[in-house]
Amino acid sequence: MYDGSLEQFEAAVRRLAELHRDGALRLRVSAEGVVHFTIDRSAEDLPPKGGGLYAEIMDVMSAIAQKTAVEDFVAQRSMPSPDFDDDEGEDEQSARGKYDATAAAFPARKLRPGLGTRARRRLRSAAVSCVIAIAERSGYLRRAMTLYAFRRLIGPDGRRAAWRALGASIDDTALIGPGVRMRNPNRVSVGAGTKLGGRMSIEGWGEVTIGRHVLMNNADLFTSQHYIDDPGLKGARRFISIGDFAWLPHKIIILPGVRIGSHAVVGTGSVVSRDVPDYAVAVGNPARVVKERARIKYSYKPTTSNRPPVIS
């Protein structure tokens, strides 16, 4: 089991480099610079499974492939989690050592996408940027982003750029699926590593804040409501806040004024009308807390978790 130590990480990287030289490890680098690898089943003396070792190595490889400077990488890894008072982030020496060990074994020239992949990405990026710029200047971008076909056509980078052009605050590492619609995106914020997929409707009449590493599919977020006993059916706008590492799997409705805590889980088909505490598991209509999730420091990244099997 991987314990997170620099020594164990360095030994694993050296062994993977040997497997790569022997042809037992195959690398695949996406156009976005995300690295995946697979290992032949016949390979022996593999690094230990469990503890996130392989995922961490792929994450460091991806940073190198994306030409992230070592200083920026160290700064990112040493950033403390806001959810743990005693968390000081990863030690600078450890983070730097992992980056240097990986770069020595797998230099950036080995982690470049193929020429064809790079050329297609450049052409597509230029075309999408041109389309978005024209739509924005002509005043049709907001209308175009209501169309599923358009959102799918411009791809992940295009969707991120288009929603930003309409005022949304979306981290570079967040992934917004083509089925996600936003009303008043200028009031919507999406954190690092978060993945929003399936059919989603985000109503931004009130502030909508979605934290880091949130995994959410097929959800509706409503920030406005009406007072049924008011003679004029008076309306009100309220916020919605979703904390880091929250998981909302399928067909979930979140009503105005709700805070869903960090690391919370909301069951499929739930209607959330009241706050859900940190680490709570809530289910039902209306959603009620039924248990608590393990109070540990989670490290998964929804935007990079759909990787092929490491051993095949």
N, C-alpha and C positions, 0 to 999 in steps of 0.2 A: 504493500500500500504506500502510495506517495505521501510524504509528510511535508512537502513544500520546501524542503531544504535545497540550498544551492548545489551541494555536493551530489545529491540524488538527481537533480535536474541535469547537471553537466554530464554525469555518467550516461543518462538516458539519451541525451543529444548525441554524444559520441557514438553510442551503439546504433542509433538510427542513421547516422552518417555512414557507418560501415555497411549497414543493410542497403542503403541507397547506392553505394559504390558497387555492391554485389548484385544489384538489380532486384533485390527483394523488397524494396520500398519504392513506391511510385508517388510522385508529387503531381498535384493538379492545382493550378493557380488560376482563379477566376479573373475576369476583366477588372474587377474591383480590387484585386490584390488579396483576396481571401484564400489562404492556403489550406488544402486538404491533402491527406496522404493515406494510402492503404498499404498494408503489409501482407506478404504472402503467408498463408497458413503454415507452410513448411519451415518458416524462419525459426531459429532457435535463439535462446538467451535474450528474450524480449524484455524491455523495461517493464517494471511492475504495472499491472492494471489497477484501476481504482484511484480515487483521490484527485482525479482531474489532471493527471500528468500529461496525457496525450493532448487534451484540449488546450492546456497551457502552452505546450510546445507549439501547437498550430497557431495559437494567438500571437506568440512572439515571432514566429515565421511571418505571419500576416503583417505585423508591424514593420518588419524588415522589407517585405515585398512592397508595402505602401510607402516606403522611403521615410518612415518616421525616424527622426533623429533620436539618438540614444538619450539625449538630455530630456527630450519631450516624453519619451517612453518612461524614463525613470520618474519624471514628475507625475505622470498619469498613475503609475503603480504605487507611488508613495502617498497618493491623496487619501486621507482617512475617510472611512465611511461615516456619514452623518447619523447612522443608526446605532453606532456602538461608541459609547463614551471612552472606552479603553482602546479603541482601534487607532493606531497611528499610521496605518497603511503599511505597505511592504518596505522593508529596510532598503535604503538606497544602494548599499553594496550588493545585496542579493539581486535586486532588479537589474542593476548594471551588469552583474556577472551572468545572469541568464541571457540578457541581450547579447553580450559579447560572445558567450559560448555558442549561441545559436548562429550568430553571424559568421563565426569562424568555421562552423561545420556546414552551414548552408548560406553562403554569401548571396548578396542580392542578385547577382547575375544568374544564379540557379533558381531564383524565385520569381522570375519574370514570366508573365503570361506569354503564350506563343505570339509570333508576329501577326498572324491572322487575327487572333483575339484582340491584340492591341489596336490594329488598324480598324477593325469593326467598331471597337469601343469609341475611338476618336471620331469616326464618321458619324456614328449614332449620336454621340454627345453633341457634336457641332450641329447636327440636324435638329435635335430636340431643343437645344438652346435657341436656335433660330425661330423655331415654331413658337416657343414660349414667349420670346421677345416680341414677335409680331402680334400674338394674341394679347399680350399685355398692353402694347402701344395702341392697339385698335379698341381696347376696352372690352374684349370678348373673353379674356382669360377666366374670369369668374364664372361665366356661363359655360365655357368649355369644360371646366372642372366639375360640372354637374353631370357630365356624360361619362359613363363607364368606359366606353370605347376609347375616348380620348385619354382618360387616366391610364388605361392599360397600354395604349400606344406609346406614351412617353416614358414608360419604364420607371423603376425605383428612383433613380437620380432625378429624372424629370419631374416626378410627383413631388419629391422633396423640394426641388427648386420652385415649382409652381405654387405649392402651398406657402412657401416662404415669401414669394412675390406678392401673395395675397395677405401677408401679415402674420402668418403662423411662425412660432419659434420651434424649430425642429433640429435636434442634434444631428451632426453628420453621420453618426453611426446608427441612427434610428431607421427603421424600415416601415414604410407606409404602403399597404397593399392597394391594389386598384379598386377594391370594393369599398374603400373608406371615403365617406363624404363628410365635408365640414361646412357648416353655416357659420358665418362670421369667424373665419380662421384666425383673424387678428387677435382673438382672445384665447387661442389654443396654444399650449406649450407641451412638447413631447421630449422626454429626456433620452440620454445616451443608452444605446443597446436595446431600446424598446421596439417591440414588433407588434404592429396593429394589422390584423388580417381579417379575411372573410368579409361579410357584409356588415359595415359599421356606419352609424350616423352619429356625428358629433355636433351637437347644437351649441354654438358658441355665443349665445346671448349673454350668458354670464361667463366668468373665467373658468376655463378647463385646464387643469394642470395634471399631466401624466408624468410620473417619475421615471427613474432609470430602470432598465431591464424588466420592464413590464411586458407580460405576454397576454394579449387580449384579442379575442376573435368574436365576430358576430354579436356585437353589443350596440346598444342605443344609449347615448348619453344626453339627457334632457336637462337644460339649465333654466327653463322658464315654466311657470305654472300660473293658474288662475284661481282666484278665491271664489268658490262656488256660491257662497252666501252674499257676495257683494252684488248690489243691484246693477252695476255696470260690468260685472265679471272682470273685475280689476286683475291685471296681471302683475307678476313679479319675476325678477331675474335673480338667480342665485348661482353660486359657484359649484364646481365638482372638483374634487382633489383625489388623486390615486397615487399612493406611495410607491417607493422602490420595490422591485421584485414581487409585485402583486401579480396574481394569476387569475384571469377571468376567462374561462374556456369558451363557452358557447351560449348564444341566445340569452344574454343578460341585459336587463334594463336598469339603468342607474338614474334615479330621480334627483331633482334639484336639491342643493344644499348638503350633499352627502360627501363625507370623507371616508375613503377606503385606505386603511393604514398600510404601512410598509410590510411586505412579506405576507399579506393577507391573501386568502383564496376565497373566491365566490363560486358556488356550485352552478352547474349548467341549468338554465331556465329560471334563474332567480330574479326577483325584482328587489332592488336595493333601495329602501326608502329611509334608512337610518344609518348612522356611522358604523363602520366595521373597524374594530381595533387592530393594532399591529398584530401580526401572526395569527389572527383569528381565521377560522373557516366558517363561512356563513352560507346557508342554503335556504331555499323556499321563497314563498310569496306571501307576506313580505319576508325578506331574508333575515334569518336569525342565526346567531352564533351557536354552533353545535360542538365545536372542539377547538383546539389550538394547534397550530403548526409547530414543528420543532424549532426552538429558539436557537438557531445556529446562524453562522454567517454564510449566506448563500452566495455563490459566485457564478452561476450559469448566466449565459448571454443568449437570450432568445433569437437574436439576429444571426448568430453563428452556430446554433445548436443542431440544425438540420444537416449534419455531416454524414458522409458515407461510413460504413463500418471500417474501423481501423484495420481489422484483420480480415482478409477475404481470400 
